[in-house]
Structures are given as C-alpha cells and as structure tokens.
Amino acid sequence: MQSIRKAPGPDKLSFGTVCLLWEWEKMRIDEIAKAVVRRGRHPAVWKRASMIVIRKPGKDNYTKLKVYHSNSLLSCMGKVVEKVVAELLAEEAERR
C-alpha cells in the first residue's frame, strides 16, 4: 500500500481514507476492483490528474524552468485498482 501521507488526487480521496474504507468495506472495494477487471475499463474519474509545480530547493535563479519539477496527483482508488490488476497479471504470467 502507498504512504498515507501522500497528497490525494482530484477526487480528494487520500490513501488514509482508502485504508479506512478497506477496514470497513473490504469486500466492496474488492468487488469494485474485480468489476474493473471484468469490464476491462478503468473509470475515467480515476484517470484524471492534478498537476502541481514545485521549486527545487537551493537554486539561485527561479526564473528558469529547469529549477522546477512537476508532480502529478492521481486518484488513490485508481492506484489501488491498478496495483490489484498488476498483481493479477503477474500471477497469470508466472502460471504460463
């Protein structure tokens, strides 16, 4: 699982929240992940990202673009489902 301290994506659902949901509704989240696999579609809302730009520390001149880096904040639920799918694909690859 990802760090619960990471920033949430555009849906504002953090990993801390996903962890709580997992404790309370593990079966429901499992069913959501299985439905994504069965349908072969990742919900569009989980594909959206928020981009933030951060200054690199200790630079002399912040008027140049190379002193910044960008972070893409993606949906935490989308990441959870992607991780489940990646594990399923790895297991299938090992079986074959």
TIDO-792420 format. One line per field, with one value per residue: x, y, z of N, C-alpha, C in turn; residue number from 1. Coordinates in steps of 0.1 Angstrom, whole numbers. Atoms other than C-alpha are relative to their C-alpha. Last residue first. Layout:
TIDO-792420
n_px = [X,...] $
n_py = [Y,...] $
n_pz = [Z,...] $
ca_px = [X,...] $
ca_py = [Y,...] $
ca_pz = [Z,...] $
c_px = [X,...] $
c_py = [Y,...] $
c_pz = [Z,...] $
pos = [NUM,...] $
//
This chain:
TIDO-792420
n_px = [-2,7,-8,-12,4,3,-13,-7,7,-3,-14,-1,7,-9,-11,5,3,-13,-5,7,-5,10,11,8,13,6,15,4,13,0,-6,9,-3,7,13,8,-2,-3,-14,-6,-10,-14,-8,-13,-6,-14,-3,-11,-3,-11,-13,-3,-6,9,-3,0,-11,4,10,-7,-9,9,4,-12,-3,10,-4,-11,5,7,-10,8,14,4,-4,11,12,-3,1,14,5,-3,-14,1,-3,12,11,2,10,11,-1,-3,12,0,-7,9] $
n_py = [4,13,11,1,7,13,6,2,10,13,3,5,13,9,3,10,12,6,5,12,11,6,9,6,3,13,1,14,5,0,12,11,10,-5,7,-8,-14,-5,-4,-8,9,-5,-3,-4,-11,-3,-14,-4,-14,-3,5,-9,-12,-12,-8,-15,-4,-9,7,10,-7,-6,11,3,-11,1,12,-4,-9,7,7,5,1,6,14,7,2,10,13,2,2,14,3,12,-3,4,-9,-5,6,-9,-5,-14,-8,-7,-13,-12] $
n_pz = [14,3,-7,8,13,-4,-3,13,7,-7,3,13,0,-7,9,10,-6,-3,13,3,-8,-9,6,-11,5,-6,-1,5,-5,-14,-5,-1,10,12,3,9,-1,13,0,-11,-5,1,-12,3,-8,1,-3,-9,-1,10,-6,-11,4,0,-12,1,7,11,9,7,10,10,9,7,9,11,8,8,10,11,8,12,-2,-13,1,8,-9,-10,7,2,-13,-4,-4,-7,-15,-8,2,14,8,3,14,0,-3,-13,1,0] $
ca_px = [20,14,40,23,-11,4,20,-13,-32,-6,-8,-46,-45,-20,-41,-71,-52,-38,-73,-85,-57,-67,-37,-15,11,41,61,97,111,146,147,122,145,132,139,176,199,186,187,154,137,106,74,47,15,-5,-39,-47,-77,-76,-96,-126,-125,-132,-107,-122,-117,-152,-142,-110,-129,-156,-130,-115,-150,-158,-126,-136,-170,-155,-130,-158,-148,-111,-106,-126,-102,-72,-88,-92,-56,-47,-64,-97,-96,-111,-85,-56,-47,-14,9,9,-10,20,11,0] $
ca_py = [-195,-195,-168,-145,-151,-141,-110,-100,-104,-84,-56,-56,-52,-24,-6,-10,7,34,42,44,69,91,107,137,145,162,188,199,234,248,238,265,294,325,307,317,306,271,256,237,226,247,227,226,208,188,173,141,124,87,76,97,79,46,19,-4,-41,-49,-79,-62,-31,-52,-72,-39,-27,-61,-60,-25,-38,-68,-47,-23,-12,-19,-11,21,31,24,43,73,72,67,101,107,143,133,154,134,129,140,113,109,76,60,36,0] $
ca_pz = [-181,-144,-138,-164,-147,-113,-128,-145,-112,-93,-119,-117,-79,-82,-108,-85,-57,-79,-92,-56,-49,-78,-94,-83,-110,-96,-116,-112,-111,-114,-151,-160,-153,-134,-101,-101,-73,-66,-31,-32,-65,-68,-71,-98,-92,-117,-109,-125,-141,-149,-118,-130,-163,-147,-158,-183,-189,-178,-158,-144,-134,-118,-99,-84,-74,-59,-38,-27,-16,2,22,34,69,70,33,37,65,42,13,36,46,10,3,-16,-27,-61,-79,-65,-28,-13,1,39,39,22,-6,0] $
c_px = [15,3,-6,9,13,-3,-3,13,7,-7,4,14,1,-5,10,11,-4,-2,13,4,-8,6,-9,-12,-7,-14,-3,-15,-2,-13,2,6,-9,2,-7,-13,-10,2,5,15,8,10,14,7,14,4,15,0,11,4,12,13,4,7,-9,3,1,11,-4,-10,7,8,-8,-4,12,2,-9,6,12,-5,-7,10,-7,-15,-4,3,-11,-12,3,-3,-15,-4,2,14,-1,1,-13,-13,-1,-10,-13,1,3,-12,0,9] $
c_py = [-2,-5,-14,-12,-3,-9,-15,-7,-4,-12,-13,-4,-7,-14,-10,-3,-11,-14,-7,-6,-13,-12,-5,-8,-7,-1,-13,-1,-14,-4,-1,-13,-12,-10,6,-7,9,15,5,4,9,-11,5,4,2,11,2,15,3,15,3,-4,9,13,12,6,15,5,9,-7,-10,7,5,-12,-4,11,-2,-11,5,9,-7,-8,-7,-2,-8,-15,-7,-2,-11,-14,-4,-3,-15,-5,-12,2,-4,9,7,-7,9,7,15,8,7,12] $
c_pz = [-3,-14,-3,6,-8,-12,4,3,-13,-7,7,-3,-14,0,6,-10,-10,6,2,-13,-2,8,11,-6,11,-5,6,3,-4,7,16,7,3,-11,-12,-3,-8,1,-14,-4,10,5,-3,12,-3,9,0,2,10,1,-9,7,11,-4,0,14,-2,-9,-12,-10,-9,-11,-11,-10,-9,-10,-12,-8,-9,-11,-12,-9,-11,2,13,-1,-7,10,11,-6,0,14,3,3,9,15,7,0,-14,-9,-2,-14,0,2,14,0] $
pos = [96,95,94,93,92,91,90,89,88,87,86,85,84,83,82,81,80,79,78,77,76,75,74,73,72,71,70,69,68,67,66,65,64,63,62,61,60,59,58,57,56,55,54,53,52,51,50,49,48,47,46,45,44,43,42,41,40,39,38,37,36,35,34,33,32,31,30,29,28,27,26,25,24,23,22,21,20,19,18,17,16,15,14,13,12,11,10,9,8,7,6,5,4,3,2,1] $
//
